[in-house]
Amino acid sequence: MHVIFDPTSQGFIADVMMTFALNELAKIEPFSGLIKRKKVVIVNPEIVEDKIREEVAKQIGNGTDPKFAKSYTMVLRNLADETAHI
């Protein structure tokens, strides 16, 4: 699955979470025989990294410890990293 990330879109959250859920289900029995894991490729990874830096900076500014910062954009990046070998 190729993803063109648009940082202004909120619709990507549902798409990313559905892809994440299906990839996780494909790891366990009995679903692994029914669902195949999909490789996720981010077409514009530099935009994703910029957005993550922005989100982390905002969370740190609000008092969050940097190691606990999280976002849906990070889920997308991690999913792409995890499925790169597929």
NORDA-V163184 format. One record per residue. N is the residue number from 1. PSI is psi in radians with two decimals (999 if undefined). BURIAL is I if it has 24 or more other ideal C-beta (glycine too) atoms within 12 Angstrom, else O. Layout:
n=N psi=PSI burial=BURIAL
n=N psi=PSI burial=BURIAL
//
This chain:
n=1 psi=2.20 burial=I
n=2 psi=2.33 burial=O
n=3 psi=2.21 burial=I
n=4 psi=1.88 burial=O
n=5 psi=2.25 burial=I
n=6 psi=1.90 burial=O
n=7 psi=-0.24 burial=I
n=8 psi=-0.15 burial=O
n=9 psi=2.38 burial=O
n=10 psi=-0.23 burial=O
n=11 psi=-0.42 burial=O
n=12 psi=-0.43 burial=I
n=13 psi=-0.83 burial=O
n=14 psi=-0.73 burial=O
n=15 psi=-0.78 burial=I
n=16 psi=-0.77 burial=I
n=17 psi=-0.61 burial=O
n=18 psi=-0.75 burial=O
n=19 psi=-0.74 burial=I
n=20 psi=-0.85 burial=I
n=21 psi=-0.77 burial=O
n=22 psi=-0.69 burial=I
n=23 psi=-0.62 burial=I
n=24 psi=-0.74 burial=O
n=25 psi=-0.62 burial=O
n=26 psi=-0.23 burial=O
n=27 psi=-0.31 burial=O
n=28 psi=2.65 burial=O
n=29 psi=2.58 burial=O
n=30 psi=0.06 burial=O
n=31 psi=-0.45 burial=O
n=32 psi=-0.44 burial=O
n=33 psi=-0.27 burial=O
n=34 psi=-0.55 burial=O
n=35 psi=2.29 burial=O
n=36 psi=2.41 burial=O
n=37 psi=2.56 burial=I
n=38 psi=2.45 burial=I
n=39 psi=2.33 burial=O
n=40 psi=2.17 burial=I
n=41 psi=2.17 burial=O
n=42 psi=2.08 burial=I
n=43 psi=-0.60 burial=O
n=44 psi=1.22 burial=O
n=45 psi=-0.45 burial=O
n=46 psi=-0.61 burial=O
n=47 psi=-0.69 burial=O
n=48 psi=-0.81 burial=I
n=49 psi=-0.70 burial=O
n=50 psi=-0.77 burial=O
n=51 psi=-0.70 burial=I
n=52 psi=-0.78 burial=I
n=53 psi=-0.74 burial=O
n=54 psi=-0.80 burial=O
n=55 psi=-0.74 burial=I
n=56 psi=-0.76 burial=I
n=57 psi=-0.71 burial=O
n=58 psi=-0.75 burial=O
n=59 psi=-0.69 burial=O
n=60 psi=-0.70 burial=O
n=61 psi=-0.47 burial=O
n=62 psi=0.10 burial=O
n=63 psi=0.08 burial=O
n=64 psi=2.39 burial=O
n=65 psi=2.29 burial=O
n=66 psi=-0.57 burial=O
n=67 psi=-0.19 burial=O
n=68 psi=0.09 burial=O
n=69 psi=2.46 burial=O
n=70 psi=2.76 burial=O
n=71 psi=2.87 burial=I
n=72 psi=-0.52 burial=I
n=73 psi=-0.63 burial=I
n=74 psi=-0.66 burial=I
n=75 psi=-0.77 burial=I
n=76 psi=-0.86 burial=I
n=77 psi=-0.78 burial=I
n=78 psi=-0.64 burial=O
n=79 psi=-0.72 burial=I
n=80 psi=-0.74 burial=I
n=81 psi=-0.76 burial=O
n=82 psi=-0.61 burial=O
n=83 psi=0.12 burial=I
n=84 psi=-0.50 burial=O
n=85 psi=-0.16 burial=O
n=86 psi=999 burial=O
//
